[in-house]
């Protein structure tokens, strides 16, 4: 499982770097960081109350996915801008990295 996740992270990292596109825009770093922080915080609290690494992983990763999609839906419907799937993906990727980091650390 860890090898698969590592390979996927490596694939996304090299793809994003190779394309030199919007994937490296400044706001993507903010999305990644936000996903990481939300996921890490959720992991810590969930693990504290459930003592289950599996629940903590999936809940924390799910929160980052929901945050990324929720932010983009807010942008589309309230701010009247476009839904950017790249922003949602980068937020979820930050959450995945946060969840993995905490799962390994705890």
Secondary structure as GFF3:
##gff-version 3
##sequence-region A 1 106
A	DSSP	alpha_helix	2	19	.	.	.	ID=ss1
A	DSSP	three_ten_helix	22	24	.	.	.	ID=ss2
A	DSSP	alpha_helix	26	50	.	.	.	ID=ss3
A	DSSP	alpha_helix	53	77	.	.	.	ID=ss4
A	DSSP	alpha_helix	85	105	.	.	.	ID=ss5
###
